[in-house]
Amino acid sequence: MVGILGEEAYAFKIADEVEIQTGRPVSIGAVHSTLTRLEEKGFLTSQFGKPSLERGGRRKRIYKVTAIGRRTLDASRQLKQSLWDQYPDIAVNFIFNSKLSLS
């Protein structure tokens, strides 16, 4: 979600986006702990944004994906695609159905 949200990648917005994308609520505590772990592993960096009046002068912590984070995401995507490609019936049906829905 951090890569999708760009400059809006702060904890509350990430939680909202997870709920929108998955249809399931997520606790802000779970988001904070996940972001902390990903930052400790070097997949994300964070910095404070500008203070805002709507937040009572507090600043948001904005997260960004690091180069190693991007490489790791790409490797994960490639592995998942490789696994899907090993099931030809599923892959063919998925591709065929996707093309039908785009028409």
Number of C-alpha atoms within 10 A of each C-alpha: 17 19 15 12 15 13 12 19 22 24 21 15 15 22 21 16 19 16 14 11 9 9 10 10 12 15 11 15 11 12 17 16 11 13 21 15 13 15 18 11 12 14 19 21 18 17 12 12 15 12 12 11 9 7 9 8 10 13 14 19 15 19 25 22 22 16 12 13 19 14 13 13 14 12 12 12 12 12 12 11 12 11 11 14 13 10 10 10 10 12 15 12 11 13 10 11 11 11 10 9 7 6 5
